[in-house]
């Protein structure tokens, strides 16, 4: 599933440069994750890099509105890689 950034975000700028799919950008008040680009780093890393570098616990969570299996995330990764 795609990830999402919650209101706990403090805009520390740690997550955006870590995203290999460029799915993270500044929103109105906090950073946001584009669910169409987020693969939870499937295809790149074993773990989501944005969650690893975020200093705030549970500021980046699984997005319940965009539930995807690892296989679906891999297909999304392949599609993003080829475009």
VEXTORLUM-844899 format. One record per residue (C-alpha): residue number from 1; residue in three letters; x, y, z. Coordinates in steps of 0.5 Angstrom, whole numbers. Layout:
N
+------+------+-------+-------+-------+
| resi | resn |    c1 |    c2 |    c3 |
+------+------+-------+-------+-------+
|  NUM |  ALA |     X |     Y |     Z |
...
+------+------+-------+-------+-------+
END
This chain:
83
+------+------+-------+-------+-------+
| resi | resn |    c1 |    c2 |    c3 |
+------+------+-------+-------+-------+
|    1 |  UNK |     0 |     0 |     0 |
|    2 |  UNK |     2 |     7 |    -1 |
|    3 |  UNK |     4 |    11 |     5 |
|    4 |  UNK |     2 |    18 |     8 |
|    5 |  UNK |     5 |    23 |    12 |
|    6 |  UNK |     0 |    25 |    18 |
|    7 |  UNK |    -1 |    32 |    21 |
|    8 |  UNK |     5 |    30 |    26 |
|    9 |  UNK |    10 |    32 |    20 |
|   10 |  UNK |    14 |    38 |    23 |
|   11 |  UNK |    17 |    39 |    16 |
|   12 |  UNK |    24 |    37 |    17 |
|   13 |  UNK |    26 |    36 |    10 |
|   14 |  UNK |    29 |    29 |    11 |
|   15 |  UNK |    24 |    25 |     7 |
|   16 |  UNK |    23 |    28 |     1 |
|   17 |  UNK |    30 |    27 |    -2 |
|   18 |  UNK |    30 |    20 |     0 |
|   19 |  UNK |    24 |    18 |    -4 |
|   20 |  UNK |    27 |    14 |   -10 |
|   21 |  UNK |    20 |    15 |   -14 |
|   22 |  UNK |    20 |    23 |   -12 |
|   23 |  UNK |    13 |    21 |    -9 |
|   24 |  UNK |    14 |    26 |    -4 |
|   25 |  UNK |    13 |    34 |    -4 |
|   26 |  UNK |    11 |    40 |     0 |
|   27 |  UNK |     4 |    40 |     1 |
|   28 |  UNK |     0 |    46 |     3 |
|   29 |  UNK |     2 |    45 |    11 |
|   30 |  UNK |     6 |    39 |    11 |
|   31 |  UNK |    10 |    34 |     6 |
|   32 |  UNK |     5 |    30 |     2 |
|   33 |  UNK |     6 |    23 |    -1 |
|   34 |  UNK |     3 |    22 |    -8 |
|   35 |  UNK |     0 |    15 |    -8 |
|   36 |  UNK |     1 |    14 |   -15 |
|   37 |  UNK |     8 |    14 |   -15 |
|   38 |  UNK |     9 |    11 |    -8 |
|   39 |  UNK |    12 |     4 |    -8 |
|   40 |  UNK |    14 |     4 |    -1 |
|   41 |  UNK |    21 |     3 |    -4 |
|   42 |  UNK |    19 |    -4 |    -7 |
|   43 |  UNK |    24 |    -5 |   -12 |
|   44 |  UNK |    29 |    -1 |    -9 |
|   45 |  UNK |    30 |    -2 |    -2 |
|   46 |  UNK |    28 |    -7 |     4 |
|   47 |  UNK |    24 |    -2 |     8 |
|   48 |  UNK |    21 |     5 |     6 |
|   49 |  UNK |    27 |    10 |     7 |
|   50 |  UNK |    22 |    16 |     9 |
|   51 |  UNK |    20 |    12 |    15 |
|   52 |  UNK |    27 |    10 |    17 |
|   53 |  UNK |    29 |    18 |    16 |
|   54 |  UNK |    23 |    21 |    19 |
|   55 |  UNK |    25 |    23 |    27 |
|   56 |  UNK |    18 |    23 |    29 |
|   57 |  UNK |    14 |    17 |    31 |
|   58 |  UNK |     8 |    15 |    26 |
|   59 |  UNK |     9 |    21 |    22 |
|   60 |  UNK |     9 |    17 |    16 |
|   61 |  UNK |     4 |    11 |    16 |
|   62 |  UNK |     1 |     6 |    11 |
|   63 |  UNK |    -5 |    10 |     8 |
|   64 |  UNK |   -11 |     6 |     9 |
|   65 |  UNK |   -14 |     9 |     3 |
|   66 |  UNK |    -9 |     6 |    -2 |
|   67 |  UNK |    -8 |    -2 |     0 |
|   68 |  UNK |    -4 |    -5 |    -5 |
|   69 |  UNK |     0 |   -12 |    -4 |
|   70 |  UNK |     8 |   -13 |    -5 |
|   71 |  UNK |     6 |   -16 |   -12 |
|   72 |  UNK |     2 |   -10 |   -14 |
|   73 |  UNK |     7 |    -5 |   -11 |
|   74 |  UNK |    13 |    -8 |   -15 |
|   75 |  UNK |     8 |    -8 |   -22 |
|   76 |  UNK |     7 |     0 |   -20 |
|   77 |  UNK |    15 |     0 |   -19 |
|   78 |  UNK |    16 |    -3 |   -26 |
|   79 |  UNK |    11 |     2 |   -29 |
|   80 |  UNK |    14 |     8 |   -26 |
|   81 |  UNK |    21 |     5 |   -28 |
|   82 |  UNK |    19 |     5 |   -35 |
|   83 |  UNK |    16 |    11 |   -36 |
+------+------+-------+-------+-------+
END
